[in-house]
């Protein structure tokens, strides 16, 4: 019986949102956290508490994180815009024993979300119907997609 733990992390300029998703033998449990961090050190301390409480007993642990900032040099460097800190991706959350770590910035996450949405296809350069999509980034509320006058947040909390 293998227990898998996924920690999805959304580090914004104002808040940090965390989803811990635990999977074991067809059962799933989701736990949400929302808090304020103002530095990598503070964030790492908060995540250590969440990790030890929720993920310690998991056999396989995955971290997927989205940052309001830049990912540079093929994912090697992470920069949080509001914190004015730059860190090497391999050094972030180093003390936490994740089997897989994925770092993306908000724009990359929005593109993944858009890629998974179903839109009407454009034929010969003309839009059929009234379908329009806008992507809102860096608003302090996370990433959202507006399609046909309906707001669709692509974040988890």
N, C-alpha and C positions, 0 to 999 in steps of 0.2 A: 504494500500500500504506500504509494508515493504522495507526499503532500507538497504542492507547488505554491509558492508565494510570489505575487506580483506587486511591486510597489510602484505606482504611477505618481509622478511628482510634477506639479506645475508651479514653477517659481516665477511669480509675477513681480512687478515693481512694487506692489502694495501688499499682496498676500501670497502665502504658500498654501497650495491645496494638495492634499495627499489622499490617494485611494489605495488601500491595501486590499487586494483580492486574493483570497485563499481558495485553492482547489484541492479536493481530496475525494476520490472514488465517486465522481458524479455530483458531489456536493460543492456548493460555492457559498462563500461568506464575504461580504463587502463591508469595509470599515472606512469611514471618511474622517479626515482631519482638516482644519483650516486654521492658520495662525499667521503671525507676522514675524518675519526674520529680516535682519538688516545687514547680514554678512554671511559668508560661507561658514565661518566658525560657528555662529549661532544656529544656522541651518543644520550643520552636521551634528551638533548637540541634540537638537530636537529630533532628528532622524534616528540617532542612536537609541533614544528612548522608545520610539515607535518600533524600530527594528527588534529590540530586545523583548518588547511586549508582544508583538504580533508575528514576527517572522522567524524567531530563533528556532522553533521546532520544525521548520520546513526543510524538506530534503533538497529542493531546488529553488533558488531565489533569483528573481529578475528585477532589475531597476530600469524603468523607462522614465526619463526626465525631460521636461520641456522648460526652456528658459526664455525670459524676456531679455534677450541680449544676442550676442554673436557666438557662433561656433566657427572657429578659424582653423586653418591648416588641416583639412580633412578630419575634423572632429577632435583634434588634439588640444585645442585651446578653447575654454569656455569663459565668456565675459557677461556679467550681469550688468546691464546698462545703469540702473539706479544705484547699485552698490559701488560702482567704479573699481571693481576687483577683476583681475584676470587670473585664471587658474588652469593648470594642465588637467585635462579630463581624467587622466589616469590617477591623479592625486585626490580627486573629489570622492568623498565617502570611502576612502581607502580602508579605514578600519572596519567597515561593514563588509561582511563576507558574501557578496553577490556573485552568483555564477555567471551572470550576463548583465552588462551595463550598457544602456543606449542613451545618448545625449542628443537632443534636437533643439533647435530654437523654435519660437512660436510660428514663424513663417513656414518652416519645414513641416511642422505639425498641421498647420492649416492646409498645406498642399496635400498631405496624406488624407486629411478629412475630405477635401474637395474631390480627390481621386476616387473616394468611396461613395460619393453622392451620385444620384442618378439625375442627369440633366437631359433635356431634349437636345438632339443633335442639330447642328447648324448645317444646312445644305446650301452649297454654292455661295457661302458668305452672307446668307440672310438668316435672321433669327425668325423662327416660326412661333407665332403666339406671343404672349407677353412675358415669357420667362426671362428673368434677369437675376443675376447673382452678384452679391457684393460680399467682400471679405473684410471684416473689421479687425484690425490688429492694434495692439498697444494702447487700448482705450482705458486700461486699468481694470477692465472687467474680463480680460482674457480674450480668446479668439472666438468669433462668432461668424456665422454665415447667414445672410439674408437671401432667401429665394422666394420669389413670388409674394413679396410683402410679409413673409413669415420668418421670424428670427429662429435660427437653429444653432444654439451654442454647441461648439464641438469639444468643450471641456466636460469633465465628469462631475463637477460640483459647482 
